[in-house]
Amino acid sequence: MKKMQISKVDVRVTVQAGEYYLGDPCYTVPDHLWHKLLDSANYFEANTPIGTVEGHEVLAFSTKYGDGTYRDQQGVKYPVDAGLIGLVPVELVEKTEGDAAKKSGCSRIIKFDRAVTCYSDDGVLHFGDYVIDTRGSDDNLFDDDEENFDES
């Protein structure tokens, strides 16, 4: 008798050249549009990483273990509050006067000169040449300057 086999489904997204905020989209998409975006993407489930709001597409992948602070391969930190890291077009934030300027340090603006491939590989998120590991090592999850809470 043949045994069942599981194949990993890998969703890859081609993102066009342009400027994007890289980080948790909840920091750049205005509050009044946030739930519209989540609904449009089925809450960014694994097979639906693209949402649309105000005519703009937003890409986001879930982190492996939810909220925290993660680093890319250059050591840049990405605070996460919605369990997502993704790309928000700069035009959307400018058009809607999003919260990015008020929450400096939560996202960074990046520019792609050509179309790039983005995907999640078991918690390692790839956005072109930017790679953010969210698999949960202590180095990725917690900042040295964050408070430690005693749960005793």
Residue frames relative to the residue before (quaternion, step in Angstrom):
aa qw qx qy qz dx dy dz
M 1.0000 0.0000 0.0000 0.0000 0.00 0.00 0.00
K 0.4033 -0.7161 0.5190 0.2351 3.60 -0.93 0.93
K 0.3689 -0.7193 0.5470 0.2176 3.53 -1.04 0.79
M 0.5566 -0.5917 0.4670 0.3493 3.52 -1.22 0.53
Q 0.1733 -0.7754 0.6002 0.0925 3.53 -1.14 0.66
I 0.2669 -0.7458 0.5898 0.1574 3.51 -1.06 0.78
S 0.1151 -0.7674 0.6280 0.0596 3.54 -0.92 0.95
K 0.4272 -0.6914 0.5242 0.2545 3.52 -0.92 0.94
V 0.2693 -0.7422 0.5933 0.1568 3.55 -0.86 1.00
D 0.1263 -0.8078 0.5755 0.0195 3.54 -0.61 1.18
V 0.1514 -0.7831 0.5997 0.0648 3.57 -0.51 1.19
R 0.0482 -0.7818 0.6216 -0.0097 3.53 -0.70 1.12
V 0.1503 -0.7899 0.5929 0.0431 3.53 -0.96 0.95
T 0.2691 -0.7328 0.6021 0.1675 3.55 -0.96 0.91
V 0.1328 -0.7849 0.6043 0.0343 3.55 -0.73 1.13
Q 0.4368 -0.7207 0.4823 0.2394 3.54 -0.84 1.02
A 0.6575 -0.4880 0.3944 0.4172 3.55 -1.29 0.39
G 0.4258 0.6866 -0.5209 0.2756 3.55 -1.13 0.67
E 0.5400 -0.5959 0.4812 0.3490 3.53 -1.37 -0.11
Y 0.0272 -0.8006 0.5962 -0.0522 3.52 -0.96 0.99
Y 0.3852 -0.6163 0.6147 0.3065 3.49 -1.34 0.35
L 0.1582 -0.7597 0.6257 0.0797 3.57 -0.89 0.98
G 0.5175 0.5957 -0.4766 0.3875 3.56 -0.69 1.13
D 0.7100 -0.3721 0.3263 0.5009 3.55 -1.23 -0.39
P 0.4412 -0.7293 0.4520 0.2630 3.61 -0.57 1.10
C 0.5645 0.6158 -0.4027 0.3742 3.62 1.09 -0.48
Y 0.6500 0.5201 -0.3190 0.4531 3.60 1.20 -0.40
T 0.7629 0.3635 -0.2011 0.4954 3.60 1.16 -0.39
V 0.6457 0.4663 -0.3295 0.5071 3.60 1.12 -0.51
P 0.4820 -0.6898 0.4491 0.3001 3.62 -0.70 1.01
D 0.6500 -0.5624 0.3595 0.3633 3.55 -1.10 0.78
H 0.6921 0.4971 -0.2991 0.4295 3.60 0.88 -0.88
L 0.7083 0.4095 -0.2648 0.5104 3.63 1.25 -0.19
W 0.4560 0.7413 -0.4212 0.2553 3.57 1.26 -0.34
H 0.7234 0.4319 -0.2696 0.4663 3.62 0.75 -0.94
K 0.5750 0.5538 -0.3802 0.4670 3.60 1.14 -0.49
L 0.6543 0.5047 -0.3071 0.4721 3.56 0.98 -0.86
L 0.6626 0.5069 -0.3123 0.4544 3.60 0.84 -0.92
D 0.6549 0.5089 -0.3117 0.4636 3.59 0.94 -0.85
S 0.6639 0.5237 -0.3136 0.4321 3.59 0.94 -0.86
A 0.7515 0.3586 -0.1899 0.5201 3.60 1.16 -0.57
N 0.4364 -0.6905 0.4645 0.3420 3.59 1.24 0.22
Y 0.6457 -0.5581 0.2835 0.4373 3.55 1.02 0.99
F 0.5662 -0.6475 0.3549 0.3663 3.56 1.15 0.75
E 0.1124 0.7874 -0.5859 0.1552 3.55 0.87 0.99
A 0.7383 -0.4697 0.2605 0.4079 3.58 -1.21 0.53
N 0.7601 0.3731 -0.2113 0.4883 3.60 0.92 -0.80
T 0.7352 0.3308 -0.2256 0.5470 3.60 1.25 0.04
P 0.0867 0.8564 -0.5047 0.0658 3.60 0.53 1.12
I 0.6760 0.4629 -0.2979 0.4900 3.61 1.24 0.08
G 0.0520 -0.7745 0.6303 0.0107 3.53 -0.95 0.97
T 0.2484 -0.7622 0.5804 0.1432 3.55 -1.26 0.38
V 0.1126 0.7675 -0.6244 0.0918 3.54 -0.99 0.90
E 0.8415 0.0463 -0.0732 0.5332 3.57 -0.95 0.91
G 0.6942 -0.5010 0.2688 0.4414 3.59 1.08 0.74
H 0.6450 0.4900 -0.3186 0.4923 3.60 1.26 0.17
E 0.3569 -0.7190 0.5563 0.2150 3.55 -1.09 0.77
V 0.1264 -0.7638 0.6315 0.0439 3.53 -1.09 0.88
L 0.1982 -0.7695 0.5995 0.0954 3.57 -0.92 0.96
A 0.1401 0.7845 -0.5983 0.0832 3.58 -0.95 0.82
F 0.1603 -0.7523 0.6336 0.0832 3.50 -1.17 0.80
S 0.5017 -0.6336 0.4957 0.3180 3.56 -1.13 0.66
T 0.4336 -0.6418 0.5576 0.2986 3.51 -1.17 0.63
K 0.6519 -0.5445 0.3526 0.3928 3.58 -1.16 0.48
Y 0.8352 0.1244 -0.0324 0.5346 3.60 0.87 -0.92
G 0.7025 -0.5085 0.2773 0.4136 3.60 1.05 0.65
D 0.8417 -0.1963 0.1587 0.4774 3.50 -1.18 -0.75
G 0.3374 0.7034 -0.5803 0.2340 3.52 -1.29 0.48
T 0.4370 -0.6255 0.5381 0.3581 3.54 -1.20 -0.55
Y 0.0963 -0.8094 0.5794 -0.0014 3.53 -0.71 1.14
R 0.2880 -0.7582 0.5630 0.1589 3.56 -1.22 0.49
D 0.3811 -0.6783 0.5681 0.2684 3.52 -1.23 0.54
Q 0.7358 -0.4324 0.2822 0.4381 3.58 -1.28 0.02
Q 0.6638 0.4723 -0.3075 0.4916 3.61 1.25 -0.23
G 0.5700 -0.6202 0.3649 0.3967 3.58 1.30 0.00
V 0.4402 0.6798 -0.4711 0.3496 3.61 1.25 0.11
K 0.3444 -0.7656 0.5160 0.1702 3.58 -0.89 1.01
Y 0.1196 -0.7696 0.6260 0.0403 3.54 -1.17 0.81
P 0.2344 -0.7635 0.5857 0.1381 3.61 -0.34 1.19
V 0.1209 -0.7932 0.5958 0.0357 3.57 -1.01 0.85
D 0.0611 -0.8132 0.5786 -0.0134 3.55 -0.82 1.08
A 0.7338 0.3562 -0.2223 0.5341 3.61 1.25 -0.29
G 0.5417 -0.6438 0.3949 0.3689 3.59 1.24 0.23
L 0.6626 0.4845 -0.2836 0.4957 3.59 1.27 0.34
I 0.0374 -0.7286 0.6791 0.0805 3.51 -1.31 0.47
G 0.1973 0.8032 -0.5383 0.1621 3.54 -0.85 0.92
L 0.5462 -0.5980 0.4938 0.3166 3.47 -1.40 -0.33
V 0.0657 -0.7687 0.6362 0.0040 3.55 -0.87 1.05
P 0.4485 -0.6945 0.4784 0.2960 3.62 -0.68 0.99
V 0.5455 -0.6255 0.4510 0.3283 3.57 -0.96 0.89
E 0.6125 0.5775 -0.3501 0.4109 3.60 1.02 -0.75
L 0.6279 0.5307 -0.3423 0.4550 3.60 1.02 -0.72
V 0.6736 0.4934 -0.2998 0.4614 3.56 0.87 -0.92
E 0.6698 0.4885 -0.2993 0.4724 3.60 0.93 -0.87
K 0.6604 0.5294 -0.3023 0.4384 3.59 0.95 -0.91
T 0.7892 0.3208 -0.1477 0.5025 3.56 0.95 -0.88
E 0.3776 -0.7370 0.4710 0.3041 3.57 1.32 0.04
G 0.0302 0.8540 -0.5143 0.0729 3.53 0.84 1.10
D 0.6641 -0.5641 0.3641 0.3288 3.52 -1.34 0.24
A 0.3942 0.7615 -0.4658 0.2186 3.62 1.21 -0.13
A 0.6641 0.5094 -0.3273 0.4387 3.59 0.87 -0.84
K 0.6670 0.5074 -0.2942 0.4594 3.58 1.06 -0.76
K 0.7593 0.3261 -0.1674 0.5377 3.57 1.11 -0.66
S 0.0011 -0.8425 0.5383 -0.0210 3.55 0.80 1.02
G 0.7542 0.3719 -0.2900 0.4568 3.52 -1.12 0.73
C 0.6255 0.5500 -0.3475 0.4306 3.61 1.21 -0.13
S 0.7714 0.1283 -0.0750 0.6187 3.56 1.25 -0.35
R 0.1839 -0.7525 0.6092 0.1695 3.53 -1.27 0.20
I 0.4201 -0.6811 0.5340 0.2729 3.54 -1.11 0.66
I 0.0343 -0.7791 0.6259 -0.0033 3.53 -0.91 0.99
K 0.2208 -0.7685 0.5877 0.1234 3.55 -1.20 0.50
F 0.1758 -0.7479 0.6328 0.0962 3.52 -0.96 0.97
D 0.3086 -0.7637 0.5420 0.1666 3.59 -0.81 1.02
R 0.7648 0.1577 -0.0909 0.6180 3.55 1.33 -0.23
A 0.6471 -0.4799 0.3943 0.4422 3.56 -1.27 0.16
V 0.1003 -0.7937 0.5993 0.0282 3.57 -1.04 0.84
T 0.4208 -0.6751 0.5452 0.2644 3.53 -1.30 0.39
C 0.0946 -0.7792 0.6192 0.0225 3.55 -1.00 0.93
Y 0.1626 0.7834 -0.5870 0.1238 3.57 -1.03 0.79
S 0.3473 -0.6879 0.5931 0.2332 3.50 -1.39 0.24
D 0.0736 -0.7866 0.6129 0.0109 3.54 -0.89 0.99
D 0.7920 -0.3211 0.1562 0.4953 3.55 0.02 1.34
G 0.7974 -0.3132 0.1407 0.4963 3.56 0.83 1.04
V 0.6175 0.4495 -0.3599 0.5358 3.56 1.28 0.00
L 0.1739 -0.8242 0.5369 0.0474 3.55 -0.43 1.30
H 0.1460 -0.7973 0.5848 0.0306 3.55 -0.85 1.07
F 0.0118 0.7614 -0.6462 0.0503 3.55 -0.85 1.07
G 0.7533 -0.2244 0.1156 0.6073 3.56 0.27 1.25
D 0.8202 -0.1858 0.1641 0.5155 3.58 -0.76 -1.08
Y 0.5843 0.5616 -0.3779 0.4478 3.62 1.25 -0.08
V 0.0417 -0.7977 0.6008 -0.0306 3.57 -0.76 1.10
I 0.0501 -0.7966 0.6021 -0.0215 3.56 -0.74 1.14
D 0.2284 -0.7866 0.5649 0.0997 3.56 -0.59 1.19
T 0.0419 -0.8211 0.5691 -0.0165 3.60 -0.55 1.17
R 0.3528 0.7849 -0.4586 0.2219 3.58 1.18 0.39
G 0.6449 -0.6244 0.2936 0.3286 3.57 1.19 0.11
S 0.3717 0.6968 -0.5452 0.2812 3.59 1.03 0.41
D 0.6425 -0.5360 0.3772 0.3971 3.57 -1.16 0.53
D 0.6183 0.5551 -0.3477 0.4344 3.59 1.05 -0.67
N 0.7246 0.4324 -0.2476 0.4762 3.58 1.03 -0.67
L 0.7194 0.5055 -0.2699 0.3927 3.58 0.92 -0.80
F 0.8373 0.1983 -0.0646 0.5053 3.58 0.82 -0.85
D 0.3954 -0.6811 0.5661 0.2434 3.52 -1.09 0.79
D 0.5570 -0.6020 0.4536 0.3487 3.55 -1.13 0.60
D 0.7222 0.4476 -0.2524 0.4629 3.61 1.07 -0.64
E 0.5063 0.6296 -0.4413 0.3905 3.60 1.23 0.10
E 0.5469 -0.6185 0.4499 0.3405 3.55 -1.14 0.61
N 0.2735 -0.7201 0.6106 0.1839 3.52 -1.16 0.63
F 0.2220 -0.7936 0.5575 0.1008 3.55 -0.80 0.97
D 0.3259 -0.7204 0.5835 0.1856 3.54 -0.97 0.92
E 0.2048 -0.8175 0.5310 0.0881 3.56 -0.52 1.17
S 0.4274 0.7080 -0.4735 0.3030 3.63 1.13 0.35
